[in-house]
Amino acid sequence: MAIIDDIIRDYPYQVTLSFDDDAAGVLDWLDARLGHWDMYVDLTQQTVRYCFREPAEAFAFSRRFVKVREAGVGPARP
């Protein structure tokens, strides 16, 4: 797991998306930021972890690609 440890060390700000999340546009968005991000797949959690050097990049990515449920809207998922 040395490669993942290196990614976490160099790109400490992570955003996790599940395999079933719509990833349309993710690679286009990331392509404009080469050298500022890395990623790895977590098979046990069935997720992709997008890792960034700067918190602002992680925040911008989250804002664009993570769907946040508003509190009190619809039933909670188990």
Secondary structure, DSSP 4 states (H G I P E B T S, - for coil): -HHHHHHHHH--EEEEEETTS--TTHHHHHHTTTTSEEEEEETTTTEEEEEESSHHHHHHHHHHHPPPPPTTSSPPP-
